[in-house]
Structures are given as structure tokens and as C-alpha cells.
Amino acid sequence: MSGVAHLFSGGVDSTLAASLLAERFREVHLVTFRRAGFLAEEKALARLERLRDRHPGAEITHRFLDVGPFYEELSGGWSDLRRHGVLALAPCGVCKVSMHWRLLLYCLEHGLRHASDGAAAGAEEYAEQNPRILMPALDAFYREFGVEKISPAFRPDRSNEEALYRRGISESPTVKRTAQDDQILCSQQVLFAMSMRVYLARHSFPEYEAAQRGYLGEALGRAAGLTREFVKGGKPTRVWELLERAVRA
């Protein structure tokens, strides 16, 4: 296979996924997104050289891209709050939808037919890592536009931390939630934790999954509609405007 675009945060799961991708693809495009509220983006680069040393046969490139305009486009503000309640207070789900949207556009811009993320088993509170919330819809979203999405680190029966350590890319088999967890930070993640606590105090987890599926499905639907207009071409579309805004940011 030729090339793949990978949503790369620099954490254990996205780094292991990148290593697995480098065994399958000649070109691995690591894409790290920036927007207001993200902190310590340079952490994503911590293990980049180890990845390259471990996989000399693959061309591993890295770039930062601004996803802010795409996130703002999908954030419904007061409208979402009225219809979806406390779930709309947490930016995490819509943020991940915007990242996948921008990654899809990157694939279309560079002629790539594969996209990847660092989704991992056991993180089911996060919609994009839950097969009962957003994962199937994201797969279909990419597939509509000729791109296959894969999640190489989604391995329920194995420890991603140990796997990364055995590959010689991390310094310890215990990394997550330690000082060695080189991953971009989000100052708004506390809002997600608070909204989860409030929602689950009154609802079951399956109810949470169903509510998130509806809420984030709307955001993904908006992204799909705007992408269809973009793919058709013709006069400048909303996606073109967002891409230009992101470049100027």
C-alpha cells in the first residue's frame, strides 16, 4: 500500500497505531491538529524520531494543522444546548468529529485512500472510540468519499503500553497518566468530565451512548453535506472558506 493519513496526538495509542501503520504503508502522514484550548502541542513530537528509527523503510512525515474553523463550524452553540442539554457543554465529541472531517479533507487533497486514528479499546466514554456511538458512523463517513478508516491500536486483548515498550518506542511499559505520557493536553477536557458526571447521575450508560450517537451524528451529517458540495466543485464552497481560514490562523 502507498500512503495513509493518521490522526496523531503523540500519546501511547496513536503512537502504537503509527508504528503498526509503518509496517503496512510506504508513506505515513502524521497529522496533529491545533485549536484554541489545546496545550503543549510540541509533546506530539516526543517519540517521532524513535518511530522513524524503528521503521526506516517507511517515509514518516509530520505536520500541524489548524482545525479551529472546522470545530467552530460544527459547534451548534445555544441551539445544540437546547436540543441536547448537558452533552452539548462538552466539546470533546464535536472536536473529534471536526478532526476526522479535516483528516478526510487532507486525504482528498493528497490522494490518500486510507485514514487512521488512535482509537483504543477500554475508552468507551469517548464517542470516537466506542463501537456503539461514533465508530461505525465515522467508518461510513470516510467510505462515502472513497477513503477507508482503520484503527490499528483498537486491540481489546492486548496492552498498547506494553506493545509500544516492546517495540522500543517508549521507555516504560507503564506510560499513561504518568510524566512520560507525551500527549497533547486539552484545557477543556474538564468540561467533558463534568458533563459525564451530571449526565450519568440521571441516566444509564446505554442511554448516554444513544444520546451521544444522536447528537454527534448530527454534527457528522453536517460535515458530510458540506464535503459533498466541496467534492462536486464549482463555485467556492463553505469547505474552501474553512480551509482558507485555517491557513490564515
Summary of the structure (lengths in Angstrom):
residues: 249
radius of gyration: 17.7
end to end distance: 33.7
largest distance: 52.5
contacts: 799
relative contact order: 0.18
helix: 53%
strand: 12%
